[in-house]
């Protein structure tokens, strides 16, 4: 878990560079601690209508990584060794936080419900994410789905 004050500093740095902090998590892979920072760009449509947001480039991730490193060197001075990874959230990603839903308006998603079908199978609803709030999400052509009924939401990328 990252300190909320540090997360706020990282979000402010991202904003000052024209990015939006999508997510930040600590993970451990192959005995290595990794700090994963996911960035996106602000939506160029202020009403967040059905339109995908602009993509972030590899060069922009590298630029942010270079700017972020000195801040982390000071803030994480006492922590264990770690690797920093800065990337976009990806084409197919799990949506967990209310801000993730807001960032993904206009994208196709698959929603797995907590309740199973009468045959015991997962119920998955797919469609364009067209609205969200703190209590529910709405897919185009569907009634709102309360967050309490959702097991998992993932964006879908079709070739």
LUMSE-954185 format. One record per residue: residue in one letter; x, y, z of N, C-alpha, C in turn; residue number from 1; chain. Coordinates in steps of 0.001 Angstrom, whole numbers. Atoms other than C-alpha are relative to their C-alpha. Layout:
<nuros>
(nuro A, (X, Y, Z), (X, Y, Z), (X, Y, Z), NUM, A)
...
</nuros>
This chain:
<nuros>
(nuro X, (853, -1184, 0), (0, 0, 0), (893, 1239, 0), 1, A)
(nuro X, (-786, -1226, 85), (1328, 3407, -906), (-627, 1058, 909), 2, A)
(nuro X, (448, -1070, -878), (1092, 6332, 1485), (-872, 977, -797), 3, A)
(nuro X, (883, -917, 730), (-1856, 8565, 469), (647, 1357, -315), 4, A)
(nuro X, (-671, -1283, 263), (317, 11702, 774), (946, -131, -1196), 5, A)
(nuro X, (-891, 221, 1133), (2866, 10226, -1650), (-821, -184, -1279), 6, A)
(nuro X, (856, 181, 1175), (88, 9138, -4011), (-511, 1352, -495), 7, A)
(nuro X, (449, -1342, 366), (-1216, 12708, -3951), (1111, 788, -698), 8, A)
(nuro X, (-1134, -678, 634), (2254, 14053, -4785), (226, -533, -1424), 9, A)
(nuro X, (-189, 616, 1320), (2550, 11601, -7686), (-1107, 469, -944), 10, A)
(nuro X, (1123, -476, 821), (-912, 12593, -8948), (218, 1455, -412), 11, A)
(nuro X, (-264, -1413, 317), (63, 16287, -8755), (1106, 133, -1041), 12, A)
(nuro X, (-1073, -18, 990), (3285, 15627, -10669), (-548, -397, -1370), 13, A)
(nuro X, (593, 451, 1260), (1337, 13731, -13322), (-832, 1127, -615), 14, A)
(nuro X, (855, -1079, 499), (-1164, 16570, -13625), (831, 1156, -542), 15, A)
(nuro X, (-847, -1107, 455), (1610, 19166, -13933), (654, -298, -1347), 16, A)
(nuro X, (-605, 400, 1271), (2971, 17180, -16898), (-1056, -318, -1065), 17, A)
(nuro X, (1066, 227, 967), (-427, 16867, -18595), (-546, -1411, -15), 18, A)
(nuro X, (475, 1376, -102), (-1207, 13318, -17439), (-972, -125, 1164), 19, A)
(nuro X, (865, 332, -1117), (-3658, 11698, -15059), (517, -1300, 605), 20, A)
(nuro X, (-391, 1233, -678), (-2572, 9135, -12461), (-1199, -930, 1), 21, A)
(nuro X, (1083, 974, 90), (-4736, 6101, -13239), (34, -933, 1200), 22, A)
(nuro X, (-120, 939, -1110), (-3407, 3714, -10625), (1456, -79, 432), 23, A)
(nuro X, (-1347, 231, -516), (-410, 2988, -8439), (-84, -1158, 987), 24, A)
(nuro X, (35, 1190, -856), (282, -373, -6810), (1404, -555, 210), 25, A)
(nuro X, (-1210, 775, -282), (3082, -2309, -5163), (-311, -1445, -334), 26, A)
(nuro X, (135, 1427, 261), (3510, -5840, -6476), (1345, -669, 247), 27, A)
(nuro X, (-1235, 771, -167), (6042, -8564, -5835), (-9, -1100, -1056), 28, A)
(nuro X, (-131, 1008, 1042), (7179, -10651, -8787), (1434, -499, -13), 29, A)
(nuro X, (-1334, 608, 19), (10099, -13075, -8819), (909, 589, 1076), 30, A)
(nuro X, (-752, -504, -1160), (11209, -11861, -5400), (417, 1470, -128), 31, A)
(nuro X, (-330, -1418, 165), (11393, -8252, -6649), (-1220, 852, 312), 32, A)
(nuro X, (1054, -969, -271), (9346, -5330, -5354), (-101, 938, -1198), 33, A)
(nuro X, (232, -851, 1158), (7797, -3358, -8196), (-1054, 1039, 354), 34, A)
(nuro X, (971, -1082, -142), (6091, 11, -7977), (-538, 283, -1401), 35, A)
(nuro X, (617, -188, 1319), (3659, 133, -10921), (-849, 1252, 19), 36, A)
(nuro X, (733, -1256, 133), (2429, 3557, -11907), (-641, -5, -1388), 37, A)
(nuro X, (720, -40, 1272), (-246, 3730, -14608), (-506, 1407, -236), 38, A)
(nuro X, (402, -1351, 381), (-874, 6995, -16421), (-953, -36, -1176), 39, A)
(nuro X, (841, -213, 1169), (-3476, 8170, -18843), (3, 1499, -267), 40, A)
(nuro X, (100, -1421, 310), (-4271, 11494, -20450), (-1391, 494, 368), 41, A)
(nuro X, (1333, -530, -300), (-7107, 13813, -19510), (-926, -205, -1193), 42, A)
(nuro X, (988, 162, 1061), (-10273, 13267, -21464), (-129, 1321, -730), 43, A)
(nuro X, (96, -1245, 752), (-10414, 15806, -24270), (-1453, 393, -249), 44, A)
(nuro X, (1419, -319, 81), (-14197, 15782, -24004), (-486, 207, 1432), 45, A)
(nuro X, (293, -264, -1406), (-15161, 17492, -20720), (-1269, -660, 524), 46, A)
(nuro X, (1234, 637, -469), (-18601, 15854, -20588), (139, -1515, 74), 47, A)
(nuro X, (-259, 1448, -56), (-17043, 12358, -20816), (-1055, -787, -763), 48, A)
(nuro X, (940, 765, 806), (-19487, 11340, -23513), (751, -1130, -685), 49, A)
(nuro X, (-564, 1212, 586), (-18883, 8179, -25457), (1088, 346, -1018), 50, A)
(nuro X, (-1155, -282, 853), (-15429, 8801, -26861), (1245, -428, 763), 51, A)
(nuro X, (-1185, 445, -734), (-12152, 7092, -25946), (973, 1147, 261), 52, A)
(nuro X, (-978, -1041, -331), (-9472, 9154, -24279), (1272, -221, -803), 53, A)
(nuro X, (-1252, 129, 756), (-6160, 9869, -26021), (991, -942, 694), 54, A)
(nuro X, (-976, 974, -530), (-3398, 7271, -25588), (1261, 705, 484), 55, A)
(nuro X, (-1284, -499, -490), (-169, 7840, -23686), (1104, -797, -696), 56, A)
(nuro X, (-1070, 658, 757), (3079, 7057, -25503), (1088, -549, 922), 57, A)
(nuro X, (-1146, 546, -723), (6136, 5108, -24417), (962, 1121, 394), 58, A)
(nuro X, (-881, -1134, -305), (8198, 8319, -24618), (-541, 825, 1162), 59, A)
(nuro X, (598, -757, -1112), (5734, 10064, -22292), (158, -758, 1315), 60, A)
(nuro X, (-215, 811, -1205), (5995, 7176, -19806), (1441, 148, 486), 61, A)
(nuro X, (-1414, -155, -363), (9804, 7448, -19893), (262, 1387, 582), 62, A)
(nuro X, (-147, -1366, -500), (9601, 11226, -19385), (-528, 112, 1425), 63, A)
(nuro X, (572, -42, -1348), (7341, 10788, -16369), (859, -788, 980), 64, A)
(nuro X, (-863, 805, -853), (9564, 8045, -14949), (1228, 792, 445), 65, A)
(nuro X, (-1174, -824, -301), (12565, 10397, -15137), (-352, 1104, 993), 66, A)
(nuro X, (423, -1067, -912), (10619, 13163, -13390), (-394, -550, 1369), 67, A)
(nuro X, (472, 598, -1244), (9198, 10815, -10737), (1128, -553, 867), 68, A)
(nuro X, (-1077, 667, -748), (12448, 9100, -9732), (570, 821, 1148), 69, A)
(nuro X, (-537, -763, -1134), (13881, 11971, -7619), (-984, 111, 1174), 70, A)
(nuro X, (1016, -53, -1056), (10602, 12268, -5695), (-17, -1307, 775), 71, A)
(nuro X, (14, 1307, -659), (10617, 8538, -4970), (1287, -259, 772), 72, A)
(nuro X, (-1275, 179, -706), (14306, 8594, -4010), (-67, 600, 1397), 73, A)
(nuro X, (139, -655, -1309), (13423, 10972, -1180), (-1088, -677, 823), 74, A)
(nuro X, (1156, 529, -735), (10016, 9549, -215), (171, -1453, 421), 75, A)
(nuro X, (-149, 1430, -298), (11042, 5887, -287), (1412, -351, 447), 76, A)
(nuro X, (-1398, 160, -398), (14543, 6352, 1086), (219, -1182, 945), 77, A)
(nuro X, (-153, 1058, -998), (13976, 3882, 3928), (-580, -1347, -444), 78, A)
(nuro X, (653, 1244, 424), (12101, 1244, 1908), (1007, -966, -630), 79, A)
(nuro X, (-827, 1007, 653), (13436, -1924, 349), (246, 401, -1457), 80, A)
(nuro X, (-276, -244, 1415), (14900, -1964, -3136), (-1253, -319, -813), 81, A)
(nuro X, (1164, 212, 845), (12274, -1755, -5858), (325, 418, -1428), 82, A)
(nuro X, (-87, -415, 1399), (11833, -1342, -9591), (-1218, 866, -287), 83, A)
(nuro X, (1084, -880, 393), (9724, 1463, -11014), (-441, -350, -1409), 84, A)
(nuro X, (575, 229, 1321), (7411, 682, -13925), (-1061, 1065, -231), 85, A)
(nuro X, (1001, -997, 380), (5487, 3507, -15599), (-557, -415, -1351), 86, A)
(nuro X, (625, 448, 1243), (2984, 2549, -18276), (-1408, 565, -108), 87, A)
(nuro X, (1421, -296, 146), (-459, 3135, -19657), (-748, -1118, 728), 88, A)
(nuro X, (747, 1068, -663), (-3221, 1137, -17982), (-224, -1216, -896), 89, A)
(nuro X, (160, 1118, 927), (-3406, -1039, -21107), (-1355, 6, -684), 90, A)
(nuro X, (1255, 80, 749), (-6098, -1846, -23629), (-1042, -824, 750), 91, A)
(nuro X, (899, 823, -799), (-7618, -4612, -21527), (472, 65, 1441), 92, A)
(nuro X, (-382, -196, -1389), (-7590, -3766, -17854), (-1220, -189, 895), 93, A)
(nuro X, (1062, 148, -987), (-9617, -4463, -14749), (-315, 1374, 588), 94, A)
(nuro X, (459, -1260, -580), (-11665, -1540, -13481), (-423, -269, 1437), 95, A)
(nuro X, (270, 242, -1415), (-11750, -1336, -9688), (-567, 1221, 711), 96, A)
(nuro X, (364, -1222, -712), (-12109, 2255, -8547), (-997, 817, -811), 97, A)
(nuro X, (937, -859, 737), (-14858, 4762, -9407), (698, 830, -1085), 98, A)
(nuro X, (-707, -786, 1021), (-12235, 6829, -11242), (349, -849, -1215), 99, A)
(nuro X, (-282, 884, 1135), (-11377, 3798, -13405), (-1208, -66, -939), 100, A)
(nuro X, (1209, 23, 817), (-14995, 3656, -14573), (-130, 1310, -772), 101, A)
(nuro X, (99, -1310, 656), (-14985, 7393, -15314), (1013, 107, -1133), 102, A)
(nuro X, (-1031, -39, 1035), (-11723, 7036, -17271), (-371, -858, -1202), 103, A)
(nuro X, (289, 970, 1049), (-13239, 4207, -19325), (-1341, 215, -690), 104, A)
(nuro X, (1257, -293, 683), (-16475, 5839, -20445), (223, -53, -1508), 105, A)
(nuro X, (-105, 118, 1448), (-17078, 5036, -24092), (710, -1245, -463), 106, A)
(nuro X, (-704, 1225, 363), (-15135, 1788, -23989), (-900, -1207, 228), 107, A)
(nuro X, (745, 1235, -178), (-16503, -1713, -24331), (546, -732, 1224), 108, A)
(nuro X, (-403, 716, -1208), (-16467, -3643, -21058), (-794, -1295, 133), 109, A)
(nuro X, (680, 1220, -406), (-17372, -7063, -19759), (-196, 59, 1497), 110, A)
(nuro X, (340, -67, -1421), (-19135, -7092, -16391), (-374, -1389, 472), 111, A)
(nuro X, (324, 1286, -608), (-19079, -10302, -14360), (-753, 279, 1284), 112, A)
(nuro X, (823, -221, -1184), (-21859, -10344, -11793), (349, -1004, 1097), 113, A)
(nuro X, (-268, 889, -1137), (-21510, -11852, -8317), (-921, -1211, -26), 114, A)
(nuro X, (959, 1101, 51), (-24658, -13942, -8737), (225, -822, -1257), 115, A)
(nuro X, (-180, 909, 1129), (-24336, -16978, -10984), (-1353, -296, -651), 116, A)
(nuro X, (1226, 382, 706), (-26862, -18177, -13557), (-603, -1228, 683), 117, A)
(nuro X, (647, 1187, -578), (-29307, -20967, -12722), (799, -1269, -280), 118, A)
(nuro X, (-863, 1143, 306), (-26782, -23344, -14356), (1316, 53, 783), 119, A)
(nuro X, (-1221, -121, -795), (-24077, -22157, -11942), (1153, 673, -723), 120, A)
(nuro X, (-1051, -665, 773), (-22136, -20215, -14587), (30, 1492, 314), 121, A)
(nuro X, (-114, -1442, -172), (-20810, -16682, -14338), (-912, 719, -978), 122, A)
(nuro X, (816, -841, 865), (-23172, -14049, -15707), (876, 1173, -423), 123, A)
(nuro X, (-835, -1075, 535), (-21247, -11678, -17972), (-839, 838, -957), 124, A)
(nuro X, (715, -935, 861), (-22808, -8613, -19554), (1054, 843, -702), 125, A)
(nuro X, (-952, -805, 763), (-20906, -6849, -22341), (-716, 1165, -655), 126, A)
(nuro X, (561, -1159, 669), (-21468, -3409, -23780), (872, 1219, 212), 127, A)
(nuro X, (-727, -1256, -171), (-20288, 188, -23998), (-341, 607, 1346), 128, A)
(nuro X, (189, -676, -1278), (-19801, 1849, -20629), (-417, 1432, -307), 129, A)
(nuro X, (485, -1326, 378), (-21939, 4954, -20970), (-274, 911, 1190), 130, A)
(nuro X, (213, -850, -1178), (-22444, 6172, -17383), (520, -719, 1235), 131, A)
(nuro X, (-448, 556, -1281), (-21083, 5685, -13885), (-167, 1051, 1083), 132, A)
(nuro X, (-6, -873, -1163), (-21415, 7124, -10426), (550, -818, 1167), 133, A)
(nuro X, (-584, 681, -1163), (-20397, 6127, -6907), (-720, -1304, 359), 134, A)
(nuro X, (780, 1169, -391), (-23099, 3432, -6726), (-274, -995, -1122), 135, A)
(nuro X, (345, 902, 1091), (-23583, 1965, -10204), (713, 389, -1293), 136, A)
(nuro X, (-475, -278, 1353), (-22454, 1702, -13808), (-1134, -352, -957), 137, A)
(nuro X, (1026, 276, 994), (-24585, 1684, -16932), (670, -313, -1327), 138, A)
(nuro X, (-438, 360, 1335), (-23880, -103, -20187), (-1098, 412, -967), 139, A)
(nuro X, (957, -449, 1010), (-25515, 1186, -23347), (-1068, -1073, -228), 140, A)
(nuro X, (1111, 916, 220), (-28970, -385, -23695), (-380, -846, 1203), 141, A)
(nuro X, (283, 774, -1211), (-28997, -1768, -20132), (-416, 935, 1134), 142, A)
(nuro X, (319, -768, -1202), (-30390, -637, -16809), (1273, 106, 844), 143, A)
(nuro X, (-1192, -120, -849), (-27848, 577, -14224), (255, -1279, 806), 144, A)
(nuro X, (-418, 1177, -769), (-25887, -2189, -12493), (643, 495, 1283), 145, A)
(nuro X, (-604, -439, -1262), (-25224, -1566, -8787), (1393, -615, 190), 146, A)
(nuro X, (-1362, 490, -229), (-21526, -1873, -7895), (7, -1176, 968), 147, A)
(nuro X, (66, 1085, -984), (-22522, -4161, -5012), (-283, -1352, -659), 148, A)
(nuro X, (319, 1249, 701), (-23676, -6762, -7590), (1114, -438, -946), 149, A)
(nuro X, (-1059, 262, 976), (-20446, -6660, -9590), (1174, -727, 642), 150, A)
(nuro X, (-1182, 741, -431), (-17672, -9204, -9164), (1255, 571, -662), 151, A)
(nuro X, (-1159, -470, 744), (-15347, -7881, -11894), (-459, 744, -1247), 152, A)
(nuro X, (240, -729, 1249), (-15290, -5360, -14739), (1341, 117, -709), 153, A)
(nuro X, (-1222, -53, 788), (-12732, -5530, -17514), (-300, 610, -1351), 154, A)
(nuro X, (172, -553, 1339), (-12319, -3500, -20669), (279, -1095, -1021), 155, A)
(nuro X, (-137, 978, 1068), (-12534, -5441, -23906), (579, 694, -1226), 156, A)
(nuro X, (-568, -525, 1238), (-10347, -4810, -26925), (-238, -1019, -1083), 157, A)
(nuro X, (277, 894, 1130), (-11520, -6308, -30201), (858, 432, -1187), 158, A)
(nuro X, (-845, -278, 1161), (-9189, -6576, -33184), (-852, 197, -1222), 159, A)
</nuros>
